[in-house]
């Protein structure tokens, strides 16, 4: 994966990279194993908390 840096704005490029990486990780986690509904909801909340922390 390549991330383009526009106008020497490294922070924006890093933010875009994190966004793409988290999307890939989310898809990988979603389809990697089966969870019962309650645990799936807990995992979803945990991922949302991590996302709020970084963005």
VENTA-V224546 format. One record per helix or strand. SS is the DSSP state (H for helix, E for strand). FROM is the first residue (numbers start at 1). TO is the last residue. If there is no record, write none. Layout:
{{SS | FROM | TO} {SS | FROM | TO}}
This chain:
{{H | 10 | 32} {H | 37 | 54}}
